[in-house]
Amino acid sequence: MVALPDTPDRMPKVETRPQSSLCPVIAGSMRFLGAVMILSAVGIWLVPVTAGDGLMVLMKLLVSVFFGCVGSVIIQWGRDSQFDEIHMDVEARELRHLTRFCDGIPRLRASYAFDDLADIRLTDGQLTVLGRNGNVLVQLPADRVENLEAIRAGLLGAPAKTA
């Protein structure tokens, strides 16, 4: 049994999408074409053949395997590939860089403590996170920013941890 929290995730986050993503019409039509090809790979077996015609059964098998494989590839091409998210946890005082693939599961790429960060800039749709030594830790195009006021309040109001 799995226990899930009762409260929704209210962590402030910045979400980015890839710049070269397919337009929704093309992506939808590719998924539709892939589904049609997979269904036709199954539907070819509904056409009857004469008994004892092994060559026709072999051709139907090859065509259905080909249509099934090509349909699966076209469906994968029609899906969005991946996008990055930046989560700022003000209670744990850390910034997390996540990548979400088309399956929807977030994968942690990097985690930085607030004490290790020098600056977080959000200018002209570009999020830049700088480390203490001035190097760029994360630089992403920021398409959508959720709870910007909560991010500012959390970063300004959270007391720094002392060693």
C-alpha positions as CSV (number, residue, x, y, z in Angstrom):
1,M,0.0,0.0,0.0
2,V,1.2,3.5,-0.9
3,A,0.5,6.5,1.3
4,L,0.1,9.8,-0.6
5,P,0.1,13.2,1.0
6,D,-3.2,15.0,1.5
7,T,-1.9,18.4,0.5
8,P,-1.0,19.3,-3.0
9,D,2.6,20.3,-4.0
10,R,2.7,24.0,-3.5
11,M,6.5,24.4,-4.1
12,P,7.3,27.3,-6.3
13,K,8.7,26.2,-9.6
14,V,9.9,27.5,-13.0
15,E,9.0,25.4,-16.0
16,T,10.8,25.4,-19.3
17,R,9.9,23.8,-22.6
18,P,12.3,23.1,-25.5
19,Q,12.5,25.8,-28.1
20,S,12.1,23.5,-31.0
21,S,9.0,21.6,-29.9
22,L,6.6,20.4,-32.6
23,C,3.4,22.4,-33.0
24,P,0.4,20.6,-31.4
25,V,-1.3,20.0,-34.8
26,I,1.7,18.2,-36.2
27,A,2.2,16.2,-33.0
28,G,-1.4,15.2,-32.9
29,S,-1.5,14.1,-36.5
30,M,1.7,12.1,-36.0
31,R,0.1,10.3,-33.0
32,F,-3.1,9.7,-35.1
33,L,-1.1,8.3,-38.0
34,G,0.8,6.0,-35.7
35,A,-2.3,4.7,-34.1
36,V,-3.9,4.1,-37.6
37,M,-0.8,2.1,-38.7
38,I,-0.9,0.0,-35.5
39,L,-4.6,-0.7,-35.9
40,S,-4.1,-1.6,-39.6
41,A,-1.3,-4.0,-38.6
42,V,-3.9,-5.8,-36.5
43,G,-6.8,-5.3,-39.0
44,I,-4.9,-7.0,-41.8
45,W,-5.6,-10.3,-40.1
46,L,-9.4,-9.8,-40.5
47,V,-9.1,-10.3,-44.2
48,P,-9.6,-14.0,-44.9
49,V,-7.1,-16.0,-47.1
50,T,-7.6,-19.4,-48.7
51,A,-6.5,-22.4,-46.6
52,G,-3.1,-23.6,-47.4
53,D,-1.8,-20.3,-48.8
54,G,1.4,-20.0,-46.8
55,L,2.9,-17.3,-48.9
56,M,-0.1,-15.0,-48.3
57,V,0.1,-15.6,-44.5
58,L,3.9,-14.8,-44.6
59,M,3.2,-11.6,-46.5
60,K,0.5,-10.6,-44.0
61,L,2.9,-11.3,-41.1
62,L,5.7,-9.2,-42.6
63,V,3.3,-6.3,-43.4
64,S,1.7,-6.3,-40.0
65,V,5.2,-6.4,-38.2
66,F,6.3,-3.5,-40.5
67,F,3.2,-1.4,-39.9
68,G,3.3,-2.1,-36.1
69,C,7.0,-1.0,-35.8
70,V,6.6,2.1,-38.0
71,G,3.4,3.1,-36.2
72,S,5.2,2.8,-32.8
73,V,8.1,5.0,-34.1
74,I,5.7,7.6,-35.5
75,I,3.8,7.7,-32.1
76,Q,7.1,8.3,-30.3
77,W,8.0,11.1,-32.7
78,G,4.7,12.8,-32.0
79,R,5.2,13.0,-28.2
80,D,6.9,15.9,-26.5
81,S,10.4,14.9,-25.6
82,Q,11.4,16.5,-22.3
83,F,11.3,19.8,-20.4
84,D,13.2,21.1,-17.4
85,E,11.9,22.4,-14.1
86,I,13.5,24.3,-11.4
87,H,12.0,23.8,-7.9
88,M,12.9,26.1,-5.1
89,D,12.3,24.6,-1.7
90,V,12.5,27.4,0.8
91,E,11.9,25.1,3.8
92,A,14.8,22.8,2.9
93,R,16.7,25.8,1.5
94,E,17.7,24.1,-1.8
95,L,17.2,24.6,-5.5
96,R,16.4,21.4,-7.5
97,H,16.9,21.1,-11.3
98,L,14.5,18.4,-12.6
99,T,13.9,17.0,-16.1
100,R,10.5,15.6,-17.0
101,F,10.3,13.2,-19.9
102,C,7.2,12.3,-21.9
103,D,6.3,9.7,-19.3
104,G,5.7,12.5,-16.8
105,I,8.2,11.2,-14.2
106,P,10.5,13.9,-12.9
107,R,14.2,13.0,-12.7
108,L,16.6,15.0,-10.5
109,R,19.5,16.4,-12.5
110,A,21.1,18.5,-9.8
111,S,20.4,19.9,-6.3
112,Y,22.0,23.1,-4.9
113,A,21.8,24.4,-1.3
114,F,20.9,28.1,-1.1
115,D,24.1,28.8,0.8
116,D,26.1,27.6,-2.3
117,L,24.3,30.0,-4.6
118,A,25.5,33.6,-5.3
119,D,22.6,34.8,-7.4
120,I,19.4,33.7,-9.1
121,R,18.4,35.9,-12.0
122,L,15.1,35.9,-14.0
123,T,15.5,38.4,-16.8
124,D,14.1,38.5,-20.3
125,G,12.6,35.0,-20.0
126,Q,16.0,33.5,-19.0
127,L,16.7,31.9,-15.7
128,T,20.3,32.0,-14.6
129,V,21.6,30.5,-11.4
130,L,25.1,31.5,-10.4
131,G,27.4,29.7,-7.9
132,R,29.6,31.3,-5.2
133,N,32.6,31.3,-7.5
134,G,30.6,33.1,-10.2
135,N,30.2,30.1,-12.6
136,V,26.8,29.5,-14.2
137,L,25.2,26.4,-12.6
138,V,21.9,26.5,-14.5
139,Q,20.8,28.6,-17.5
140,L,17.4,27.8,-19.0
141,P,14.7,29.7,-20.9
142,A,11.9,30.3,-18.5
143,D,8.5,30.0,-20.3
144,R,6.2,29.8,-17.3
145,V,6.9,30.9,-13.7
146,E,4.5,29.7,-11.0
147,N,4.1,31.6,-7.7
148,L,6.7,34.3,-8.4
149,E,5.7,36.2,-5.3
150,A,6.1,33.1,-3.2
151,I,9.6,32.6,-4.6
152,R,10.6,36.1,-3.8
153,A,9.1,36.0,-0.3
154,G,10.8,32.7,0.4
155,L,14.2,33.8,-0.9
156,L,14.1,37.1,0.9
157,G,12.4,36.0,4.1
158,A,14.2,32.7,4.8
159,P,16.9,33.1,7.4
160,A,20.3,31.9,6.4
161,K,21.6,28.8,8.1
162,T,24.7,29.2,10.2
163,A,27.2,26.5,10.7
